[in-house]
Amino acid sequence: MAERNTEKLDYFLIFSVSIVALAGVLTLYTQEANTADGLGRWYKQFLFIFVGLGSMWFMSRINYQLIGSYALFIYLFSILLLVLTLIPGIGYLPSGRGARSWLKLGPITLQASEFSKLATVILLGQYLVLREKEMHKITVLIVPFIICLIPMLFIILQPDFGTAVSFLPMLFTMLFLGGADILHVGSLLTFGGISLMVPMYLAYYRLTLVQPMIDLLRKENKVELVSLVSQVQGKIWPILEGKKVPGYEIPGFQNPKNIQMIREAAENVKDEYGSLGFKILSSETFMITLGLMLTIISVSMIAVRIARGSRAIRQYYIPIGILGLSILSAVAVHKSIPFRENQVIRLTAFLNPDQFKQGAGYQLRASKPAVGSGKVFGKGLFHGEMTEGRVPHVPEAGTDFIFASWAEQTGFVGSVLLLFFLMAIPLRGLQISFESKDRFGSLLAAGIVAMIFFHIAINVGIVIGLLPVTGVPLTFMSYGGSHLVMAMTAVGIILSIKKRKFAN
């Protein structure tokens, strides 16, 4: 129950959420006004808003400390929902989607991964409060990583890589604000970043070399080899390494002579078109040697510290050791985890959208002109030529790329106004986090703020071509009930923290 000695609701926060949500409904309505599909998605989104507002009001009435006391049960229930999505017959795969992320309960579909984000934030906040005095120990950080990695694993199995990655900003933000050693947090970020980015960069660069390889084989009049490489495209690289990937069963690849000629062409292309960075990073011998050297140097410095009792060299041996281990990890990931071609394109197409004519490359080449075409004041509502209609020029114009539709119709002025209310939500939440009466409330609000902020920043960055296409929705605006209701529920928790700031 709510205490007597409480402040009023934060009406500006509620107003900002409502404005953005209604802007989403308006955008959906303008997209569907000229179609003959009945009420359409805008009507459903309007109903989702009412459900979300009801959940927001309900959560604001509940003491957030009570929510914290049930943190583990909430978390385990969210994991159970994620497990159910993977069971055939229970997990739901909507038409046109690539991930089994939904549970179908009669007429209602629920995306379990969205609610697992909030459950994870609640449990992380509770754990960090319990171990507050031990946050300087790197071993204490193991449990928070496990808390995040478990739902991430199940979400990756769906597979939904974009949603899984969205857990990491929340984790590192809460660790930093929870008092973790900045060297430890930075080291973990470095380790994860190098371990994933180096293999992803190599996979991306290999894709860009496929067409030059085809051109070289065509120039040499090797028609059969041109046909083979054209059929498998980016899969040619693991095939040349002897891996049995889709396309390996094509009869021409069973001929060792063909494999050898294609391998020679690949080496020539790498020598001629490969950058210096690509050549260095793709050299396993160099990378392993460098990684081992840095690791040995770090271990030697640790031995010196133990022998002499000096803490001065700590700031050196931690980054050196992490860098060495990260390089070795990157080599291991590159050798053991075959990134799918569509995954690489989604995460790297923003670097050069013209290189990839389909998929994520096409989305980016469509969304950026749509945003720019709005100019200062926009084309006007119901005049979004690139983002309206049954099959808009910009794919997912009502979900992940809804900002492009709004920008096209309202222009720079409308976009700035929308971003003002969008950013007001996490900023208001951050202020409430700083003013919270206890540590749990502060960390819980900060985790929710991180979740909302990074969804907004990443989505807008994707639409304007600054970040990889990861399938992250624009919070409070993109079409979809699960994310909207979850986000409004999270805001309700922030309101609860604000109301009980001065409670006994």
Summary of the structure (lengths in Angstrom):
residues: 504
radius of gyration: 25.4
end to end distance: 13.0
largest distance: 84.4
contacts: 1706
relative contact order: 0.15
helix: 71%
strand: 2%
